[in-house]
Amino acid sequence: MYRHVIAFQQVARRTISSSARREMKNKVPEKQKLFQEDNGLPVHLKGGAADALLYRATMTLTVFGTGYVVYELWKAAFPQKKN
């Protein structure tokens, strides 16, 4: 019954252990230097244009989402009268 599971485990173990390892450059010191600079930017915007774009998109969705929730609450609290 568990024959397939055991066979899969053996194949997975062989594949993972025999795969070639890529050498990766350690980017942590560069990122630390970038984020510790005193350039007047808040930490959530120090990553560059992608961070600014994500921040603006998040703020836009938050404002529109809050507005929509208030609208729906208003609609629920004060239903229109039907004639």
Beta strands, then each sheet from edge to edge (+ up, - down):
end
